[in-house]
């Protein structure tokens, strides 16, 4: 009997638009007139970017709040 641990492969994300593979990389984002670069999943075929919850509720929320305070 082997004591080696079986590694579970990471789930492969697929694009909802074209079905292509998503790969993490630096993407330029613009939100409410503010530009910034973030590491997100991007489709290798069509370029669609997956905005994860952390970005949507983190950085984008901060930008929105700073604009409301002005």
C-alpha positions as CSV (number, residue, x, y, z in Angstrom):
1,X,0.0,0.0,0.0
2,X,1.4,3.4,-1.0
3,X,1.5,6.3,1.5
4,X,1.8,8.9,-1.2
5,X,-0.9,11.6,-1.3
6,X,-2.9,11.9,-4.5
7,X,-2.9,15.4,-5.8
8,X,-6.3,16.7,-6.9
9,X,-5.9,18.7,-10.1
10,X,-7.0,22.3,-9.9
11,X,-10.3,22.9,-11.5
12,X,-10.1,24.2,-15.0
13,X,-12.2,27.3,-15.5
14,X,-14.0,27.7,-18.8
15,X,-15.2,30.9,-20.4
16,X,-19.0,31.4,-20.3
17,X,-18.9,33.2,-23.6
18,X,-16.9,30.9,-25.9
19,X,-15.9,27.9,-23.7
20,X,-12.2,28.7,-23.9
21,X,-9.7,28.1,-21.1
22,X,-9.1,30.8,-18.6
23,X,-5.6,31.7,-17.4
24,X,-4.5,34.1,-14.7
25,X,-2.7,37.2,-15.8
26,X,-2.4,40.9,-15.4
27,X,-5.4,42.8,-16.9
28,X,-6.2,46.5,-17.1
29,X,-9.5,47.4,-15.5
30,X,-11.4,50.6,-15.6
31,X,-14.1,51.3,-13.1
32,X,-16.0,54.7,-12.7
33,X,-13.2,56.5,-14.6
34,X,-10.4,55.0,-12.5
35,X,-7.8,52.6,-14.2
36,X,-5.9,49.9,-12.4
37,X,-4.1,46.6,-13.1
38,X,-5.1,43.4,-11.4
39,X,-4.4,39.7,-11.6
40,X,-7.5,38.0,-12.9
41,X,-8.6,35.0,-15.0
42,X,-8.8,35.9,-18.7
43,X,-10.1,33.8,-21.6
44,X,-7.2,32.8,-23.9
45,X,-9.6,32.8,-26.9
46,X,-11.9,35.8,-26.6
47,X,-10.3,37.9,-23.9
48,X,-13.3,37.9,-21.5
49,X,-12.2,38.6,-17.9
50,X,-13.6,36.9,-14.8
51,X,-14.0,39.5,-12.1
52,X,-13.9,37.6,-8.8
53,X,-15.7,38.5,-5.6
54,X,-12.6,39.8,-3.9
55,X,-12.0,42.4,-6.6
56,X,-15.7,43.3,-6.9
57,X,-16.2,43.8,-3.2
58,X,-12.6,45.1,-2.5
59,X,-10.9,47.4,-4.9
60,X,-14.0,48.3,-6.9
61,X,-16.0,49.0,-3.8
62,X,-13.1,51.2,-2.5
63,X,-13.1,53.2,-5.7
64,X,-16.9,53.7,-5.5
65,X,-16.7,54.8,-1.9
66,X,-13.9,57.3,-2.6
67,X,-16.0,58.8,-5.4
68,X,-19.1,59.1,-3.3
69,X,-17.1,60.9,-0.6
70,X,-16.1,63.7,-3.1
